[in-house]
Amino acid sequence: MSKKILIVDDEPNIIISLEFLMKKEGFTVAVAGDGDEALAKAASFEPDLVLLDVMMPKKSGFEVCEALRADPARAGLQIVMLTAKGRDTEVAKGLAIGADAYVTKPFSTKDLLAKVKAMLGVA
């Protein structure tokens, strides 16, 4: 069974490129454009991993991460925060609230894919 990835970003170009990349690698993909939609999709799609932008409308990535971590049904969910804010304090905050990894933009799609595969235990 293919692993499921939820891509959450308010930047259409990033969603398009990440969705293409992950589908090409055989993952099942869903997308969301803001924090509220991310939580709704996480409930219905039940992803194995979330690629989560930090700065978004409605709810920030930090708020979404906290909400997902507060849900016992999502205990095994892997969360990768994606952000243009690469300051140490931002990274520390993301990891402190439960993100499994933190990737700063711009990022290498090759490196991101390698990280996703490693986190999901996919060769």
Secondary structure, DSSP 8 states (H G I E B T S, - for coil): ---EEEEE-S-HHHHHHHHHHHHHTT-EEEEESSHHHHHHHHHHH--SEEEEESS-SSS-HHHHHHHHHH-GGGTT-EEEEEES---HHHHHHHHHTT-SEEEESS--HHHHHHHHHHHHT--
